[in-house]
Amino acid sequence: MLSALADYLDSVRARDPAPRSNIEILLYPGVWALGFHKVAHWLFEGRLFFMARFINHFSRMVTAIDIHPGAKIGKNFFLDHGFTVIGETAEIGDNVTIYQSVTLGGTNPTSGEGGKRHPTIEDNAIIGSGAQILGPVTVGERARIGAAAVVTEDVPAGATMVGFKARSTLVKAETYARDFVPYGTPCEDMFDPATQSLEILQCELDTLKKKIAAEMAARDKEAAEEKKKADKPKRKTGKGRKTA
């Protein structure tokens, strides 16, 4: 058990530059919330629903993180900061990272039955701060959900989703190959968690501006070449005949 705990703390430290030691990570609300959830989920699986809910409510008061006892969570799950909600039928794979104020929310089935109504997050996915993932959608392996994105449809493996309603963006191969992208956004800056939402959005805006500028430059260059061809003087041949 101690070995598993040490491995988990090492995995958190690999994704967060803030802690100076693994012992410091033990104070993280996300770590406590995950620990409480393991107990609550065990009770839930044993059909001790009231006790499971009691642990869940106590955890929410202490950590400001609400994980339904029925949610299934894999190995090395890292919740960075609090104010996150994870619904009953949510399924989270291994090495998933979720930042603050994220909702893995459900939809109301038209059949009136519970069923699968919350998202499935596959291995190594990263969910940026403020993101809302709603309904029984699947976020593919190594996908990144940008800050404040709203996802209501399946996300392909390796995709980066931004905006409202979330849309996919092209990601450079060297970014996709990286083991971990802080805050789920492929930017070079390391952001202050207190202001990361605005900083990440600004970064995404700057990236879009660069792409637009590059497209306009390419278009202007193409137009200049066309104009140059059109203005090229025609050569005379024979008796006054002209050829292009």
N, C-alpha and C positions, 0 to 999 in steps of 0.2 A: 504493500500500500504506500509506504514512504517513497519507494522507487517511482511509482506511478505519479505521486504528487510532485516529486522533483522533476520528472520529465514534463509534466504539465506546466510547472512554473518556468522551466527553461523555454518551452514553446511560447509562453506569453512574453518573456523577456526578449525573445528573438523578434517579436513584432512591435515592441514598445520600447523606445529609447529612454523613457523617463526613469524607471526604477534603478536604484543603485545596487540592489541585491534582491535575491529571490524572496527573502523574508519580507521585504517591503511590499511585494506583490500580494502577500497574504492579507493585506489591508484593503485591497481593491474590492469595491462593492460587487463587481462582476464575478469575482472568485467566490465571494460569500453567496451570491445569488445562485450560482451553479451548484455549490455544495448543498444549499437548502433544497434546490430542485431535485437533486439525486435522491434525497430522503423522501420528498413529496411524491416523486414519480414511483418510487418503490411502494409506497402506500397506495397510490392510485392503481398500480398494477395488481395489488392485493385487494382491490375493491373497497379499501378503507377511504372512501371519498371525502368524508367530513374531515378526517385527520389530515389528509393530503391538502385539502383546501386551507385548513388552519395553518399548516406550515407555509403554504403559498402566501397567505395574507400577512403572516409575520415577516416573511422574507421581503415582501413589498414595502412594509413599513420601515424596515431596517435599511434596505438597499435602493429603494425607488426603482426597482426592476420587477416587472410582473411576468413570470413565466408560468403558464398553466401547467399543473401537475401532469397532464396527459401528453405534453410535448415530448418528442423524442430527440435527444441530442447526442451527437457523436463525440469522438475524442478531441481533446485540445481546443475546445470551444472558448473563444476569448471575447468577453463583453467589456469593451473599453468605456468606462463611465456608466451612467445610469439612464433612467427615464425611458427604458425600452419595454415593449409589450410583445410577448410571444404567445400565440394562441394555442388552443388545445390540440389541434391536429397538425400543427407545424412539425416538420421533420428537418433536422439540421445534421449535415454530414460532419466529416472530420476536418479539423484545422480551419474552421470557419471563424471569421472575425466580424464582429458587429460593433459599430460605434454608437454614440448616444442618440437618444430620441428616435429610435427606429421602431416601426410597427410591422410585425408579421401578422397581418390581420385577416379576418375571415369574411366570407360573403354568405348571404342568406340563401340557401338552396331553394329553388322554386318548388321542389318536391316536399318541402317541409321537414325533411329528414336531416339529421346532422351530417354524417358522412365526412368526407375529406373536404374541408372548406378553408384551410390555411396553407401557406406556401411550403414548398420543399426546397431547401437550400443544399446544394450538393457540395462536395469536398472542395476546400481551399477557396471558397467564394469570400468576397469582402463586401460588406454593406456599409456605405458611407453614412455619415450623421444625418438624421432627419429623413432618411428614406422611408417610403411607405410601400410595402409589398403586400398586395391584397388579393385574396382568393387562392384557390388551389393551383397556383402556377408553380413552375419549376425554374429555379435559377441554376443554370448549368455549372459544371465544374470550372473553377478558376475564373468565374465571371466576376465583374466589378460593378457595383451599383453606386453611382455618384451621389454626392450630398443632395438631399431634398428631392431626389428622383421619385416618381410615382410609377410603380410597376404593376400592371394588371394582365400581362401576357407572359408566356414562357420566354426565358432568356437563354440564348444558345450558350454552349460552353465557350469560355474565353472572351465573351462579349463584354463591352463596357457600356453601361446604360446611363444616360443623363437626361434631365429635363422632366417636364410634366406635359403630357404623358411621356414616359421615358422612351427614348429612341437610342438605337445603337450607334456608336462612333467607331471609326477605324482606329485600331491600336497598333503601334509599331511592333515588329516582331521582337525587338530587344526588350520592350516593355512587357509583352506577354510572357516572355521566357523568364522574367524575374520571379523569384520565389515569393516575394511579398511586395505589394504596392500599398504604402500607407494611405489610409482613409479611402481606399478603393478608387483613387483617381490617379491616372498616370502623369503626375507632375513631378518635377525635380525638387520642389520645395518641401521642407518639413514644417508643418503648420502647428501653430499654438492651438491646443485643443479647445481653449476658451473662445476662440474666434474662427475656428476652422471652417465653419459653414460658409461665411462670407469670403474667406481666403480661397477656398476651393472653387466656389462659384466664379470668383475673379480669375482664377487660374484657367478654368474652363472657358471663360469669355475671351481671355487673351489667346488661348489656343485656337478658338474659332476665328478670331480676328486675323491671326497669322495665316490660317488656311484660306480665308477669303482674300487676303492680300496676295498670297501666292497664286490663287486662281486668276485674280485680276491682272497680275503681272504677266502670266502666261497668255491670257487673252489679248492684252495690249501688244505683246511681242508677236503673236500670230497675226494681228491686224496690221502691224507695221510691215511684216514680211509680205502680206498680200498687197499692201499699198505700193511697196517697193517694186513688186513684180508688175503691177498695173502701170506704174510710171516709167518703166524701163523703155528707152527709145527703141523704135522699130528700125530694123536694118533694111536698106533699099537694095533691090536686085532687079536686073533686067532693065526695061524701059519704064522707069517710073513706078514699077510694081513694088509693093511693100509686103514684107513678110514679118511675122511676129518674131 
